[in-house]
């Protein structure tokens, strides 16, 4: 089990993988598990509510506009690939490192 978040640079930002946990007791960005950032949201996985909550959570955590975050793979899966424009690998790595120390 790898505890390092896999991040890839793109022409406009970065891509990384998340493991979404809907219907959590509270929304939070958690640990890295198997190279994926675990994100818990209170929203249910119905009518894209959990995906929208995921986008809001990542945008807030990385301090980027909502429109900068897109789900590029895994729309109906708990395992998703996100692309975040207007951010850097370092910013995403800091986010995952902060969660690891918490």
N, C-alpha and C positions, 0 to 999 in steps of 0.2 A: 504494500500500500504506500503510495507516494503522497507526501504531504506538501509538495511544492506545486503551486498553481501554474498551470501551463498557459502562457500568454503569447500570442503571436501579433506582431506589428502588421498593420495594413497601411495602405496609402493614405488613409484618412484618420486612423486611430489604432485601436487594438481589438483583438478577438480573444475571448476566453470562455471557458465552459463553466456552467453552474449546475447545481443539483437543487431543484426547487422543491420546497416542502410546503404545500398549501395547508390551510386550516390549522396553522400553528397557533399557540396561545398568544404569541406576540410576533410582530414583524422584526426581523433582525438579519444581519449579515453574520454568518457563523464561520466555522472553521473550514479549512481546505481538506477535502477527503477524496482520495484517488485522483488528484489533480484538478478537482472541481471545487469551486467556491460554493458552500452550502448557504442558501438564502431561504429563510423561513418567512412566510407571509400569512396573515390571518384570513385572507380571501380564499373562497373555495375554488376548485378547478372547474368552474362552470361559466360559460359565456365569456371566456377570456379574462375573467376577473383576476385570477391568480397571475396571469401573464402581465396584465396592466399593473398589478401591485409590484411585481418583480421589476418592471421598467421604472416605476416610481422610486423604489427602494435603491436601485443601483444608481439612478440619476442623482438622487439626494446624497448618497454615500460618496460619489465621485465629484459632486458639485458641478454637474453638467446639466444642460437643458434636457428635458424629457425626450425631445426629438432627436437627441444625439445617441440614444440607446435603442438598439433594434435586436430582436430575436431573429437570427439568421438560420437556425436549425433547431428542430425539436419543439415546434410550436405546440404539439399535443402531448409531449413527453415531459417527464420530470427532469430529464437530462437535456439541457439546452446549450446552444452556443450563442453568445451575445457578441455584438459588435458595438463598440462605443467610440463614436467620433469625438474629436476635440479633446482627447486625453492621451496619456502616455502609459507605457508599460510600468514605469516607476510609480505612477499614481495608483494603478491597480495593485501592484505589488505591495505598496504601503498599506492599502486597504486590507489585503489578506494578512499581512504581517501584524497589523494592529489587532486583528481578530485572533490571531494565534497567541498573542501575548495576554489577551483578556482572560 
